[in-house]
């Protein structure tokens, strides 16, 4: 495979991060077949912040649209939100989120990620969860990145019916749930 020029690599880097800002330097390094340091230098010369700063910036913008929860009450980082329709959030799993004996993710984090995203997309100031039908499909046994997608699929009177799917970094579905929230006066 012919090595790309610096200009071509940087152009593609910008395009890739515009399409998906959640690539790590390690993933980019592997995709472009260059060192991690080369990717970092490319990002610096293009004024592209590191992953954590990119996510933080997106999350702050999107979280300000949420009516039902405060920013500190949301599990994960909201990365896309259309209030009244759909939303996407991300959770980076850390060591403290794993059970110490089994080294598996505590289910409460997956449920909280799904529940808080479902509440965040509802266009109402106060809601209560009336029903949840959830299924954990796969065990998370290591640090990973979870992506949750929520969508309101029905609204009747003051009830909002929300479907949430959570995938891991490998795009494997690990959780799905249906929630019914009711608006309160």
DRENTORDO-486891 format. One record per residue (C-alpha): residue number from 1; x, y, z. Coordinates in nm, 2 decimals. Each point is the difference from the previous one (the first is absolute). Layout:
residues N
  num       x       y       z
  NUM       X       Y       Z
...
END
This chain:
residues 185
  num       x       y       z
    1    0.00    0.00    0.00
    2    0.14    0.34   -0.10
    3    0.06    0.24    0.29
    4   -0.22    0.31   -0.01
    5    0.15    0.35    0.00
    6   -0.03    0.21    0.32
    7   -0.25    0.23   -0.17
    8   -0.22   -0.29   -0.12
    9    0.02   -0.17    0.34
   10   -0.10    0.33    0.18
   11   -0.28    0.06   -0.25
   12   -0.14   -0.35    0.07
   13    0.05    0.04    0.37
   14   -0.22    0.32    0.00
   15   -0.27   -0.18   -0.21
   16    0.00   -0.30    0.23
   17   -0.02    0.20    0.32
   18   -0.28    0.21   -0.15
   19   -0.19   -0.31   -0.08
   20    0.07   -0.17    0.33
   21    0.18    0.21    0.27
   22    0.04   -0.30    0.23
   23    0.30   -0.16   -0.15
   24    0.29   -0.04    0.24
   25    0.36    0.09   -0.10
   26    0.07   -0.37    0.02
   27   -0.28   -0.09   -0.24
   28    0.11    0.27   -0.24
   29    0.36   -0.11    0.02
   30   -0.10   -0.35   -0.10
   31   -0.23    0.12   -0.28
   32    0.27    0.22   -0.15
   33    0.28   -0.24    0.07
   34    0.21    0.27    0.18
   35    0.12    0.05    0.35
   36   -0.23    0.14    0.27
   37    0.24    0.29    0.03
   38   -0.05    0.08   -0.37
   39   -0.37    0.02    0.05
   40    0.04    0.22    0.31
   41    0.23    0.23   -0.20
   42   -0.25    0.01   -0.29
   43   -0.29    0.09    0.24
   44    0.21    0.27    0.17
   45    0.09    0.16   -0.34
   46   -0.36   -0.01   -0.10
   47   -0.12    0.14    0.33
   48   -0.21   -0.32    0.07
   49   -0.04   -0.06    0.37
   50    0.06   -0.35    0.15
   51   -0.30   -0.24    0.03
   52   -0.09    0.11    0.36
   53   -0.02    0.36   -0.10
   54   -0.20   -0.07   -0.32
   55   -0.25   -0.21    0.20
   56   -0.03    0.26    0.28
   57   -0.07    0.28   -0.25
   58   -0.27   -0.20   -0.18
   59   -0.15   -0.12    0.34
   60   -0.02    0.36    0.14
   61   -0.18    0.12   -0.32
   62   -0.25   -0.29   -0.01
   63   -0.07   -0.02    0.38
   64   -0.11    0.36    0.01
   65   -0.31   -0.11   -0.21
   66   -0.12   -0.25    0.27
   67   -0.31    0.11    0.19
   68   -0.05   -0.29    0.24
   69    0.34   -0.05    0.16
   70    0.30    0.21    0.12
   71    0.33   -0.06   -0.18
   72    0.14   -0.19    0.30
   73   -0.30   -0.23    0.01
   74    0.07   -0.14   -0.34
   75    0.20   -0.32   -0.02
   76    0.25    0.02   -0.28
   77    0.05    0.29   -0.24
   78   -0.28    0.11   -0.24
   79    0.14    0.03   -0.34
   80   -0.31    0.06   -0.21
   81   -0.34    0.11    0.11
   82   -0.33    0.09   -0.18
   83   -0.23    0.06    0.29
   84   -0.34   -0.16   -0.06
   85    0.15   -0.25   -0.25
   86    0.34   -0.17    0.06
   87    0.34    0.01    0.17
   88    0.34   -0.16    0.02
   89    0.23   -0.02    0.30
   90    0.33   -0.16    0.07
   91    0.15   -0.15    0.32
   92    0.37   -0.08    0.04
   93    0.03   -0.29    0.24
   94    0.26    0.04    0.27
   95    0.15   -0.24    0.25
   96   -0.23    0.13    0.28
   97   -0.31   -0.10   -0.20
   98    0.10   -0.37    0.01
   99   -0.08   -0.26    0.26
  100    0.33   -0.07    0.18
  101   -0.03   -0.38    0.01
  102   -0.14   -0.07   -0.35
  103    0.15    0.31   -0.18
  104   -0.34    0.04   -0.17
  105   -0.20    0.32   -0.04
  106   -0.26    0.08    0.26
  107   -0.34   -0.02   -0.15
  108   -0.11    0.32    0.17
  109    0.23    0.20   -0.24
  110   -0.16   -0.15   -0.31
  111   -0.35    0.06    0.13
  112    0.08    0.35    0.12
  113    0.15    0.08   -0.34
  114   -0.32   -0.11   -0.18
  115   -0.24    0.15    0.26
  116    0.16    0.34    0.01
  117    0.03    0.03   -0.38
  118   -0.37   -0.11   -0.03
  119   -0.10    0.28    0.24
  120    0.22    0.25   -0.17
  121   -0.17   -0.03   -0.34
  122   -0.35    0.07    0.15
  123   -0.13    0.35   -0.06
  124   -0.14    0.06    0.35
  125    0.13    0.15    0.32
  126   -0.11   -0.28    0.23
  127   -0.06   -0.37   -0.07
  128   -0.02   -0.33    0.18
  129    0.09   -0.34   -0.12
  130   -0.31   -0.21    0.00
  131    0.14   -0.31   -0.17
  132    0.33   -0.15   -0.11
  133    0.05   -0.33   -0.19
  134    0.38   -0.05   -0.03
  135    0.23   -0.27   -0.11
  136    0.38   -0.02    0.04
  137    0.13   -0.21   -0.29
  138    0.37   -0.01    0.05
  139    0.24    0.02    0.29
  140    0.25    0.28    0.00
  141    0.33   -0.14    0.14
  142    0.24    0.29   -0.05
  143    0.04    0.37   -0.06
  144   -0.21    0.09   -0.31
  145   -0.20    0.28   -0.15
  146   -0.37   -0.04    0.00
  147   -0.23    0.19   -0.24
  148   -0.37    0.04    0.09
  149   -0.26    0.10   -0.26
  150   -0.35    0.09    0.12
  151   -0.30    0.08   -0.21
  152   -0.36    0.10    0.09
  153   -0.21   -0.24   -0.21
  154   -0.34    0.10    0.13
  155   -0.17    0.28    0.20
  156   -0.35   -0.03    0.13
  157   -0.15    0.26    0.23
  158    0.27    0.07    0.26
  159    0.18   -0.33   -0.05
  160    0.33   -0.04   -0.20
  161    0.10   -0.34   -0.12
  162    0.38   -0.02   -0.04
  163    0.22   -0.27   -0.15
  164    0.37   -0.01    0.10
  165    0.28   -0.22   -0.15
  166    0.35    0.00    0.14
  167    0.29   -0.13   -0.21
  168    0.37   -0.05    0.10
  169    0.29    0.13   -0.20
  170    0.00   -0.31   -0.23
  171   -0.37    0.09   -0.09
  172   -0.13   -0.30    0.19
  173   -0.34    0.06    0.16
  174    0.04   -0.05    0.37
  175   -0.33    0.14    0.13
  176   -0.35    0.10   -0.12
  177   -0.29    0.14    0.18
  178   -0.34    0.15   -0.04
  179   -0.12    0.27    0.25
  180   -0.32    0.18    0.06
  181    0.03    0.34    0.16
  182   -0.29    0.21    0.11
  183    0.00    0.38    0.01
  184   -0.09    0.15    0.34
  185   -0.17    0.33    0.06
END
